């Protein structure tokens, strides 16, 4: 069972509970996540497709990497774990923090948002439990796809809109 920290409005831990109980209690806005936009050196955005057996947002496009921060873990520890578990990325040389968002920013919880650059021919070792496939999109293709938010997991497009100008700079 996965446990997460429950935080107050200042992102300070006030309680710990299981992920399942947090959702039952309606406290998911008081948890922490990391989200990463992975970009190839040629400027293509890495966009996984969630498996159909996912309880939430099955078959939808997702962040390149997204992880719940487990209890006692830092945002930076979670991003390292997530990139390795979800995509097989272990070299974090080209990882950078884009910013932090809170529910006051109109997102679903507290989150650190990162950008990761990888080589064009990266051999993804993605979790078949998490994703059915990995797709690559140019910015133009992604923007066109983003016009239909229903094709995406909650928050992807909102976070993209807040950081897209920073991602390619």
DAZI-V726454 format. One record per helix or strand of 3 or more residues. SS is the DSSP state (hx for helix, st for strand). FROM is the first residue (numbers start at 1). LEN is the number of residues. If there is no record, write none. Layout:
SS;FROM;LEN
SS;FROM;LEN
This chain:
st;3;5
st;13;6
hx;19;6
hx;28;3
st;32;9
st;45;6
st;65;4
hx;75;13
st;95;7
hx;103;3
st;110;9
st;131;7
hx;139;8
hx;149;3
hx;156;12
